[in-house]
């Protein structure tokens, strides 16, 4: 069995945990080690239970505390060369934590978990997202994406679970208080997925195996949970209540893939 949960999702910190066959990994660690440990405890885990951290890109809400957490619990840290260089230049890496470099399309294993990184358009040095598998079931995680691509859609097709960015509602972003440059960045081709864009991406996928669908990385200023859920439910043709939600403060609890 494979299972997954979120410690938190949003601009103040992202962290997702997945477990299969006694192996456990985090995707990103944008939460301070003490807070990440507290939220792991809610799931019945301790920091020492984590084998590895898979970093998507260098932005603080994803990688800001990955090295510090790894130094504390002894986990390995995996990232692209571009992400490593960006963190080093920003002096956000830690002594004693040697990152392991991954390629944007090369699969590898961490214990019983198969990891497939895939490249995405986002305003970072060399960003990736991930599909995790236990050999029978696949979890796709996509939290930072400006524009969908054929490669993204091919990689996420046929997943058993999807954690999918629904960052903003276009009308709320346009009418909000953000400065124009920030609105342009968020809504641009290297920014974040809107609710309609996420729904279009979902509609393009093979969803025949889908057991779980989670809205993630919602903007607290430019989106609402009901709008995000309605967009994905409309694309999938399911009840809005079936679509899960990853929140900033609570994330979401364990979801099983069987």
Secondary structure, 3 states (H helix, E strand, C coil): CEEEEEEECCCCCCEEEEEECCEEEEECCCCCHHHHHHHHHHCCCCHHHCCEEECCCCCHHHHCCHHHHHHHHCCEEEEEHHHHHHHHHCCCCCCCCCCEEECCCCCEEECCEEEEEEECCCCCCCCEEEEEECCCCEEEEECCCCCCCHHHHHHHCCCCEEEEECCECHHHHHHCCCCHHHHHHHHCCCCCCEHHHHHHHHHCCCCCCCCEEEEECCCCCCCCHHHHHHHHHHHHCCCHHHCEECECCCEEEEEEEC
